[in-house]
């Protein structure tokens, strides 16, 4: 392998890491849950008189918020780690 090709491949970091896979799952899960309508298209069980169809979707608003926050924090952690490995500022 030529010397220039070795230098360019040695310093590169992988694009797909386990952490990034977890981030993707956190962001993809709400889409899957909401697109799988047959899993929640029913009236029972009710919660305080509210049919399952409605309270299940409202619950996913909260779950989606939490998963998005987790994904954001993991992304920040990933970016800090990449900057540190590249020798940059770790802020």
C-alpha positions as CSV (number, residue, x, y, z in Angstrom):
1,X,0.0,0.0,0.0
2,X,1.4,3.4,-0.8
3,X,2.6,5.6,2.1
4,X,-0.1,8.3,1.5
5,X,-2.9,5.8,1.5
6,X,-1.7,4.3,4.8
7,X,-1.6,7.8,6.4
8,X,-5.2,8.6,5.4
9,X,-6.7,5.3,6.6
10,X,-4.8,5.1,9.9
11,X,-6.3,8.3,11.3
12,X,-9.9,7.7,10.3
13,X,-12.5,6.7,12.8
14,X,-15.3,4.3,11.9
15,X,-18.6,6.0,10.9
16,X,-20.8,3.2,12.4
17,X,-20.1,2.5,16.1
18,X,-22.2,0.7,18.7
19,X,-23.0,4.1,20.3
20,X,-24.3,5.4,17.0
21,X,-26.4,2.3,16.5
22,X,-28.0,3.0,19.9
23,X,-28.7,6.6,18.9
24,X,-30.4,5.4,15.7
25,X,-32.5,2.9,17.7
26,X,-33.6,5.7,20.1
27,X,-34.7,7.9,17.2
28,X,-36.3,5.1,15.1
29,X,-38.3,3.3,17.9
30,X,-41.1,6.0,18.1
31,X,-41.6,5.8,14.3
32,X,-42.0,2.0,14.4
33,X,-44.4,2.2,17.4
34,X,-46.6,4.8,15.8
35,X,-46.6,3.2,12.3
36,X,-47.7,-0.2,13.7
37,X,-51.3,1.0,14.1
38,X,-52.8,-2.4,14.5
39,X,-51.0,-2.8,17.8
40,X,-52.9,0.1,19.4
41,X,-56.1,0.5,17.3
42,X,-58.5,-0.6,20.1
43,X,-60.6,0.9,22.8
44,X,-59.7,-1.3,25.8
45,X,-58.1,-0.9,28.2
46,X,-59.3,2.6,29.1
47,X,-57.3,4.9,31.4
48,X,-59.6,7.2,33.4
49,X,-62.2,6.8,30.7
50,X,-59.8,7.6,27.8
51,X,-59.6,4.8,25.2
52,X,-56.3,3.0,24.7
53,X,-55.9,4.4,21.2
54,X,-55.5,7.9,22.6
55,X,-53.6,7.4,25.8
56,X,-51.1,5.1,24.1
57,X,-50.2,7.8,21.6
58,X,-49.9,10.4,24.3
59,X,-47.7,8.1,26.2
60,X,-45.4,7.8,23.2
61,X,-45.1,11.6,23.1
62,X,-43.4,11.4,26.5
63,X,-41.4,8.3,25.6
64,X,-40.3,10.0,22.3
65,X,-39.1,13.0,24.3
66,X,-37.1,10.9,26.6
67,X,-35.5,8.9,23.8
68,X,-34.7,12.0,21.9
69,X,-33.0,13.5,25.0
70,X,-31.0,10.2,25.5
71,X,-30.0,10.2,21.8
72,X,-28.8,13.9,22.0
73,X,-26.7,13.2,25.1
74,X,-25.2,10.1,23.5
75,X,-24.4,12.2,20.4
76,X,-22.7,14.8,22.5
77,X,-20.6,12.1,24.2
78,X,-19.7,10.6,20.8
79,X,-18.6,14.0,19.4
80,X,-16.5,14.8,22.5
81,X,-14.8,11.4,22.2
82,X,-14.1,11.9,18.5
83,X,-12.6,15.4,19.1
84,X,-10.4,14.0,22.0
85,X,-9.2,11.1,19.8
86,X,-8.3,13.6,17.0
87,X,-6.4,15.7,19.5
88,X,-8.8,18.6,19.5
89,X,-10.6,20.5,22.2
90,X,-12.8,18.1,24.3
91,X,-15.4,20.7,25.4
